[in-house]
Each structure stands twice: as C-alpha cells, then as structure tokens.
Amino acid sequence: MKIKLASKKIGAFLGAALSLTLANGEETVPVGWLEASPKLVRAGTYPNLEWEINYPVVENLVTVPPDNTIVPLQELTMKVRILGASFQYSATQYLYTQLWYKKNNGSWQNLWYGKQNQVNPSEVRYQTTVRADDTLYFGARGYRSGWLPFYYSTDDSPNMIVLKDGDSVPSSRPAFYQGSIESFLQPYLDDNRVIDIGPRDVIILYELGQTNPSSSGFDMQDLVALITFE
C-alpha cells in the first residue's frame, strides 16, 4: 500500500505504529519504508511523504486445521464480535442463539446469548490473551422449543466452518450460494461470495436449524462470529 501525505500527518501515523509495537511485539509490527520529497523544505511548507506498509496476515499469526479449531503461532490478543444471528422461526420472528468458547482443556464459556435484534457488530463480546500452540474451540446452538444440538470445533459436523480471507464456503453447502445472503454478511463477501475480511481476522459460520447440507435452509448464516487477532 502506497500513500502520499503532508508531513504534519506523520505524527499520527508513527504514533499508531508505535502503539502496535508496544501492544504486540516485534513479530506483529507492520514493516515497510518511508520517503520524503523534497528532503529539505522552507519553513511553513511541507514535503510529500510516501510509504509502503506490509501488514502481517492471519496465516502468519494462527493456523486453522480442518477440525475448525484455531491455533495461535505466537502470543496474541483475541477479540470476538458477533456479526449476525439470523436464526428464525419465521420471516419476522428471530430465535435465541448462543456462542461458546474454550481454550485447551478448559471449561466452555458463554460469549453470546441473544437474538438478531440484539446484535451490535462493533461490540467486542470477549477479549483475551492467547499463546502459541493454544488450541481454541468455538461452539454454538440455537433454541427452538428447547436447545438444539451443540455444534463445535472437532465434532466433524458440516454445521460449522472457520474461514480466512480469500476462502470460499465449500460447495457442499449449496444453499449458501443459491439463497439470499443476509445483509449483515454481505460486507464480508466479494461478488463471487468469497470471504473478504481483514488480514488478521477469521470468520465462523454456523447452521443451527438444519442437519442436511442439501436442504434449502442450510445457509450457514444462523450465527456468524468474527474473530480478530492482534
């Protein structure tokens, strides 16, 4: 990424980079170069600044094995947000959903309990420090005349999938491609319905109400969580 900017802006830029260094350590600091042109200017004038920044991507921070766990490669701050909870009884009636989390052999923690009208995508529902080689598990379920099955990392179910930027939802979930995409999910997909998120994010999609991936209602949008690593 190349950007030109008057030099009076550079303080904010360097301050942001410094805060990232202090918070995350050397391994996760963006790297690049900075040039000023001209190098000497008269008082009251400003040079143009041009720089290129290379940000660490999620592949360098965590791995996502086929069992839908997440394994950090270094110490990181993890933040969890809920993007949507479109688990419905009818077109106008949403139902309760839950998102759960555990680390290694710890106990499950409930991070979310609510309906679509309670979702605030900008709200960090949970924040914690994770360390290299921790195994992170997520799970979810919905309520419809009682709690439905709990779908979680390692359960070998098609009802949960963890995706990174550039990943596609597998073709084994045809309703995701044939049906409508909920408005809360559209900003995180490109025109080909490929995941389009930040380089430090992973997104988790859940289907909570259907068990047959060929069903028209199996659209993997009943609960959607965004996990960010910093």
C-alpha positions as CSV (number, residue, x, y, z in Angstrom):
1,M,0.0,0.0,0.0
2,K,1.5,3.4,-1.1
3,I,0.1,6.6,0.4
4,K,1.2,10.3,-0.1
5,L,0.6,12.6,2.8
6,A,1.7,16.0,4.1
7,S,4.4,15.7,6.8
8,K,2.2,17.2,9.5
9,K,0.2,14.0,9.4
10,I,3.2,11.8,10.1
11,G,2.9,12.1,13.9
12,A,-0.4,10.3,14.0
13,F,0.9,7.6,11.6
14,L,4.1,7.0,13.7
15,G,2.0,7.0,16.9
16,A,-0.3,4.3,15.6
17,A,2.7,2.2,14.5
18,L,4.4,2.7,17.9
19,S,1.3,1.7,19.8
20,L,1.0,-1.5,17.7
21,T,4.7,-2.3,18.6
22,L,4.1,-1.9,22.3
23,A,0.9,-3.9,22.3
24,N,2.0,-6.8,20.2
25,G,5.8,-7.1,20.0
26,E,8.1,-7.3,17.0
27,E,6.5,-10.3,15.2
28,T,3.3,-8.5,14.5
29,V,4.5,-5.0,13.7
30,P,3.8,-3.8,10.1
31,V,7.0,-3.3,8.1
32,G,7.8,-1.1,5.1
33,W,9.5,2.1,4.1
34,L,9.0,5.9,4.2
35,E,10.3,8.6,1.9
36,A,10.1,12.4,2.0
37,S,10.2,14.6,-1.1
38,P,11.9,17.0,-1.2
39,K,14.1,16.3,1.8
40,L,14.7,19.9,2.6
41,V,11.8,22.5,2.6
42,R,11.4,26.1,3.7
43,A,9.7,27.0,6.9
44,G,5.9,26.9,6.6
45,T,5.9,24.3,3.7
46,Y,5.7,20.5,3.9
47,P,7.2,17.7,1.9
48,N,5.2,15.0,0.4
49,L,5.5,11.7,2.2
50,E,5.2,8.3,0.5
51,W,5.4,4.9,2.2
52,E,4.5,1.3,1.8
53,I,3.2,-0.9,4.6
54,N,3.1,-4.6,4.7
55,Y,0.8,-5.9,7.4
56,P,1.1,-9.4,8.9
57,V,-1.6,-11.7,7.6
58,V,-3.6,-14.2,9.6
59,E,-1.7,-17.2,8.2
60,N,1.4,-15.8,10.0
61,L,-0.5,-15.4,13.2
62,V,-2.7,-18.5,13.5
63,T,-3.5,-21.8,11.8
64,V,-6.9,-23.2,11.1
65,P,-6.8,-27.0,11.0
66,P,-9.6,-29.0,9.2
67,D,-11.3,-29.7,12.5
68,N,-12.3,-26.0,12.8
69,T,-10.1,-25.3,15.8
70,I,-7.8,-22.2,15.8
71,V,-4.1,-22.5,16.9
72,P,-2.1,-19.3,17.5
73,L,1.5,-19.2,16.4
74,Q,2.5,-16.6,19.0
75,E,1.1,-14.6,21.9
76,L,-1.8,-12.5,20.6
77,T,-4.9,-10.6,21.8
78,M,-8.1,-12.3,20.6
79,K,-11.3,-10.3,20.2
80,V,-14.7,-11.8,19.4
81,R,-17.6,-10.0,17.7
82,I,-21.0,-11.2,16.7
83,L,-21.9,-10.1,13.1
84,G,-25.3,-11.7,12.9
85,A,-27.7,-14.2,14.4
86,S,-30.3,-14.9,11.7
87,F,-31.8,-18.0,13.4
88,Q,-35.5,-17.7,12.6
89,Y,-38.8,-19.3,13.4
90,S,-40.5,-17.2,10.7
91,A,-39.6,-14.2,8.4
92,T,-40.3,-11.8,11.3
93,Q,-39.5,-13.9,14.4
94,Y,-35.9,-14.5,15.4
95,L,-34.9,-17.1,18.0
96,Y,-32.2,-17.2,20.6
97,T,-28.6,-18.3,19.8
98,Q,-25.5,-18.9,21.9
99,L,-21.8,-18.8,21.1
100,W,-19.4,-20.6,23.4
101,Y,-15.6,-20.7,23.6
102,K,-12.9,-22.7,25.4
103,K,-9.1,-22.9,25.3
104,N,-7.2,-26.2,25.5
105,N,-8.8,-28.4,28.1
106,G,-10.6,-25.6,29.9
107,S,-14.3,-25.2,30.5
108,W,-16.7,-23.8,28.0
109,Q,-17.5,-20.1,28.4
110,N,-20.7,-18.5,27.1
111,L,-19.8,-15.4,25.0
112,W,-23.2,-14.6,23.5
113,Y,-26.8,-15.3,24.2
114,G,-29.3,-13.3,22.2
115,K,-31.3,-12.7,19.1
116,Q,-30.6,-10.8,15.9
117,N,-32.1,-7.5,17.2
118,Q,-29.5,-7.6,20.0
119,V,-26.5,-7.9,17.7
120,N,-24.0,-5.0,17.7
121,P,-21.2,-5.9,15.2
122,S,-18.9,-3.2,16.6
123,E,-19.1,-4.5,20.1
124,V,-16.3,-6.7,21.3
125,R,-18.1,-9.5,23.2
126,Y,-14.9,-11.1,24.6
127,Q,-11.2,-10.3,24.7
128,T,-8.4,-12.4,26.0
129,T,-4.7,-13.2,25.5
130,V,-3.9,-16.5,23.7
131,R,-0.4,-18.0,23.5
132,A,1.5,-20.0,20.9
133,D,0.1,-23.5,20.4
134,D,-3.0,-23.0,22.4
135,T,-6.0,-24.8,20.9
136,L,-9.1,-22.6,20.6
137,Y,-12.5,-24.1,20.3
138,F,-15.8,-22.4,19.4
139,G,-19.3,-23.8,19.6
140,A,-22.9,-22.6,19.1
141,R,-26.5,-23.7,19.4
142,G,-30.0,-22.3,18.8
143,Y,-33.2,-22.5,20.8
144,R,-36.5,-23.7,19.3
145,S,-38.9,-25.4,21.7
146,G,-35.7,-26.4,23.6
147,W,-32.0,-26.3,22.8
148,L,-31.0,-27.8,19.5
149,P,-27.7,-29.7,19.0
150,F,-24.5,-28.0,20.0
151,Y,-22.1,-27.7,17.1
152,Y,-18.5,-27.1,18.0
153,S,-14.9,-27.4,16.8
154,T,-13.7,-31.1,16.3
155,D,-17.3,-32.5,16.2
156,D,-16.9,-33.3,12.5
157,S,-20.2,-31.6,11.6
158,P,-21.0,-29.6,8.4
159,N,-22.9,-27.1,10.6
160,M,-19.8,-25.1,11.4
161,I,-16.9,-23.7,9.4
162,V,-14.0,-21.4,10.1
163,L,-12.8,-19.3,7.2
164,K,-9.9,-16.8,6.4
165,D,-9.7,-14.0,3.9
166,G,-9.9,-15.4,0.4
167,D,-11.6,-18.7,1.4
168,S,-14.8,-19.9,-0.2
169,V,-17.6,-21.6,1.6
170,P,-17.4,-25.2,0.4
171,S,-19.7,-26.3,-2.4
172,S,-21.1,-28.9,-0.1
173,R,-23.3,-26.0,1.4
174,P,-25.2,-25.2,-1.8
175,A,-27.9,-23.2,-0.1
176,F,-25.3,-20.6,0.8
177,Y,-24.8,-19.9,-2.9
178,Q,-28.4,-20.4,-4.1
179,G,-30.2,-18.5,-1.4
180,S,-30.1,-14.9,-0.3
181,I,-27.2,-13.5,1.7
182,E,-28.2,-11.7,4.9
183,S,-27.4,-8.0,4.9
184,F,-25.1,-8.4,7.9
185,L,-22.9,-10.8,6.0
186,Q,-22.7,-9.0,2.6
187,P,-19.9,-6.6,3.6
188,Y,-17.7,-9.7,4.3
189,L,-18.1,-11.3,0.9
190,D,-17.0,-10.3,-2.6
191,D,-19.0,-10.7,-5.8
192,N,-18.1,-14.4,-6.0
193,R,-19.1,-15.0,-2.4
194,V,-15.5,-15.4,-1.4
195,I,-14.7,-14.3,2.2
196,D,-13.4,-10.7,2.2
197,I,-12.2,-9.8,5.7
198,G,-9.1,-8.3,7.3
199,P,-5.7,-10.0,7.2
200,R,-5.9,-10.6,11.0
201,D,-9.5,-12.0,11.0
202,V,-11.2,-15.3,10.8
203,I,-15.0,-15.7,10.4
204,I,-17.1,-18.5,11.8
205,L,-20.4,-19.5,10.1
206,Y,-23.0,-21.7,11.8
207,E,-26.1,-23.5,10.6
208,L,-28.2,-24.2,13.7
209,G,-31.6,-25.3,12.5
210,Q,-30.9,-27.8,9.7
211,T,-28.9,-31.0,9.6
212,N,-29.0,-31.8,5.9
213,P,-26.5,-29.7,3.9
214,S,-28.6,-30.2,0.7
215,S,-31.6,-28.5,2.4
216,S,-32.7,-25.1,1.1
217,G,-32.5,-23.7,4.6
218,F,-28.9,-24.9,5.2
219,D,-27.4,-21.5,4.5
220,M,-24.7,-21.2,7.3
221,Q,-26.0,-17.8,8.5
222,D,-27.8,-18.7,11.7
223,L,-24.9,-17.3,13.7
224,V,-21.8,-15.5,12.4
225,A,-18.8,-14.5,14.5
226,L,-15.7,-12.5,13.6
227,I,-12.5,-13.4,15.5
228,T,-9.7,-10.8,15.3
229,F,-6.1,-11.4,16.4
230,E,-3.8,-8.5,17.3
